[in-house]
Amino acid sequence: MRSPSPFLRRCAADFHGDGNASLALNAMRQHYTTPCSLRNRVSDLRALYKQEHPDGRDVTQVCLTEEELKSARRFQKNARESKLRAAPRVEAALMLSHARETLARCRSVRNVYELTLALLLVTGRRCAEILNGRSKFAPNPSPSKHDDAGLRYNQCIFYGQLKQSNAVPYTIPLLAPLPIVLTALTELRRRQARDVHQLGNDAVSRRYQSGLRQHLKADGKAYPGIRCPHQLRALYACCAHQYFDVGDASLAYFTQRALGHAHIKEADVYNTFQVTLDARHRGSSGRFVI
């Protein structure tokens, strides 16, 4: 379950007080504007209530109509198809060069937003995974798997995968050498508020998402064509598939493994860029064994 918002906690408390499922649902219908967000937050409310009041009221009363559930499924299907309709061409090398240069001079970078955007692109992790102060990137202990042991710092073991109940550490490709990533991550955490590691992941996202979007918009020349921070995760997957020698692995399968998804069907919405890359860069980051 997501870290509950103050609004969701109020809804749970009101339902516990009066037991009126209709009031709780009407409040949520006004607060959440898309069918999918409404469906997901109703599910979160029920889980939150059971967790906080195991012997409380029958929270299964707080449920959407069948038509609302069908609407959420239609909305999700249409949104997925909309994302996959176009795959814009992007000049990846220039954006990667900017991100790497930003990380290399991390101590003189203006703010945490600039550092975070660069880390999002070269690691492919989610915003909360970079910003929650708990995730770890460790050296890959098996350099012998690679054609060139000198390229072993272009991948690492990632600890801290979100959105999985039993997440385990796994190997990820990096689009900047691990020592540079670790130095920049340390600098980022030095600048963050001391309480960040105590926050839930949703609270971390709420704290930083607005600033990240504003910085991305204000500094549009650095990441042209990227409209929101999460798109950098998609760009990472499309870039890494070409910068690494992945054998015969398809882009979808590689994306699933590199992003840590449980199912390959989750990968297609991240395959939304056509990366323009000079031939000399293809496979230049070494071999990534899947």
N, C-alpha and C positions, 0 to 999 in steps of 0.2 A: 504494500500500500504506500502511496505517496505520503510525504510529510503533510499532515492536514493543515489547511489554511485557517486563519482566525474565523473566517466566515463559516467554514465547515464545522468548526468546533462549536460555534454559536447555534448552528442548526441542530447539532446533536444534543446540545444542552437544552434547547427549547423543546425538542421532541421528548427528552427524558422528563421534562417538567410537566408538559401538558398531554403528551401522548397523541397529539394531533398530526397524523401523517400527511393530511392534505395541506396543512399550513406549511409544513417543512418542504413539501414538494413544490408548492407555489412559490415559496421564497427562492428555491433553487432554480426554478424555471425562469424567474426574472433575472437571476444573477448570472447564470451560464447561458451564453448566447448561441452555441452550436449544439446540435443533437448529440454529437459524440462526447463533448465535454460534460453535458448534462448526464448522459448515461454513465460515464466513468466516475463522476463525482458522487452520484447516488450510490454507486457501488462502494466508493470510499467511505461515504457516510455510514453505511451499514457496517462495514468492517470496523470503523472507528468506534461506533456505538457498542458493538459486541466486545471490543477490547476494553473499553472504559466501564461498561456496565454489563458484565457477563450474566448477571441475574436480573437485568432490567426488563424493559418492555419488549414486545414482539416487534423488532425493527423490520421484519420482512413486509410489514404494512407499507413501508416507504419504498414503493416500487413504481416504475413507469408503466404506461399503457403499452399494449402490444404494438400499436401504431407508432408510438414514440421510439420503441426499440427498432422497428423496421426502418423508421426515418434515419436513425443513427447508422444502421448498416448501409443504407443507400448513400448517405453523406460520406461515409468512410470510403466506399467503393469509388464514388465520383471524385473525391479528393485525391485518391491514389492514382486514378487514371489521368487526372489533370496534371499531376506532377510528372507523369511519364510521357506526356504528349510531346514535350520539347526537351532537347538536350543541347543547350547553347554551347558554342565553341569558346574556350577560354585559353588565354596565353598563360599556362601554368608556370613556366620557368620564371617569369618576371615576378609573379606573386610569391613563389617559393624563395626567390632571391631576396625579396624584401623581408619575408618572415625570418629567414636565416640571419640576415644582417641585424634585424631587430634583436634577436636572441643573443647574438654575439656581443652586442653592446648593451646588454640588459640593464646594467647599473646606471646608464645615462638615459634610459627610455623615460618618457614623460610620466606615464601613469600605468596603472595595472591593466587598463583596457587594451592598450597597445601590446603589452606583453602577452596578455591572455589570447588575443586574436592570433598572434604568431604561434603560440603553443597549440592552439586548436588545429591550425593547419598542419603543422609538422607531426603531431601525434595522432590526430583523428579522434581524440576523446571528446566526450560531451563536456559542456560548460561546467556542470557541477563536478565532474570527475577531475577537472583541472583546478577548480576553485574551492573545493570543500576542505582542503588542507589534510586530507587523509589518504588519497591515492598515492601509489608508489610506482616508480619506474626503476627496475633493477637490471644490471648487466645480464646478458644472455650467457649462461654457464657452458654453452655447447658451441663454441666457435668453430669446432672441427666440421660442423655441418655445412659450412660455407666454402665456396670456391676460394675466397680470399679472406684469411683470418683478419686482415686489416680492416675489413668492412663490418666486423662484428658489432661495432657501435652504431650501425645503422638499423639495429633492431634491439629489442629488450623484452624483459618480462614485465607485464603490466598487472598490478594489484589494485583492485578497486572498481571492477566493473559494476555498473548500476543496472537496474531493471532486470535482474536475475536473482532468483531466490537462493540459489546455491552457486554463486559465482566462484570460479577458481582462477588463479593466475594463469596467464597464457602469453605466448610470444606475439609481439606486434612489430610491424615494420615502422621505422622512423624516417622522416624526410629531412632530418638534421641529426648530426651525431649526438649520441646519448650524453656525453659530458656537457655539451652546450645546452641541451634540454634541461639537465639537472641543475646547472648553474642558474638558468633563467627561472626555473620553477622555485628554487630557493629564494631568489630575489623577489619573485612575485609574493611568496608567502611572508617574506619579511615586511612587505608593504601592506599586507592585508591586516584587518582588525584581528585582535588576538582571539576573539570568540568564534572565528569562522569554523574551526574544526568541531565546535559543539553544536552547530546548526544542522538541521535536517537538510537534505539535498534540495528540496523545493524552496526552502527559505534561502539557501545559497543562491539559487537561480533568480529568485525575486530580488535579491539584493543587487545583483550585477547585470541582469539581462538588459534593462533599460539603458544603462550606461554603455554597454557593449554595442547595442544597436545604434545609439547616437554617435559613438566614436566611429563605427563602421561607415555610417552615412557621411559624417564630416570629413573623413579621410578616404573618400571613395577611390582615389587614384591608387591607393595601396592594394586594394582587392577589387578591381573593376568587375562588375557583374554580380558581385556577392551582396545580397540584400539583407541577409540575417546571419548571425554567427553560426547557426546550425548547418548552414550550407557549406561551411568550411570542412565539416565532417565528410560530406559527400565529395567535395573536391579532393580531399586527402585520399579517399578510396580510389577515385579515378586516376589520380597521379601515381600513387604507390603501385598500382597494377602495372604501370608502364616503367616507372623508375627501377623496379625490382624485376629480376628474372624469376618468374613464377611458374616456369614450365608451361604445361598445357592448361593451367587453371583458368576457367572462365572468369570474367569480371564479377559476375554475381557470386560465384563460389568464393573467390578471393575476398570480396567485400564482406561476406558473411563471417569468414574467419578473422579478417583483420579488425573488424568492428566488434567481434565477440557476440554476434547474434546467435540465438538458439536455432533459428530456422532460416533457410535460404530465401523464403518468401519475404522476409523482412529487409532483404538487401536491395531489391530492385528500386526502391524510392531513393537510394543513395547513388544510383548509377545514372545521374541526370546531367552530366557534363561530358562534352567531347574535348578532351585535353589535347591541345596543340603542343607538340613536343619535338624538339630537334632529335634526329635519329641518334646522335652521339650520346644522348641522355638515357636512351632506352636500356634498361638493365644495368645502369651505371651504379646503382646502390648495392649491387650484389645479389646473391641468390637467396630467395625466401622460400623455405621448405614448408609445404602445406601437407 
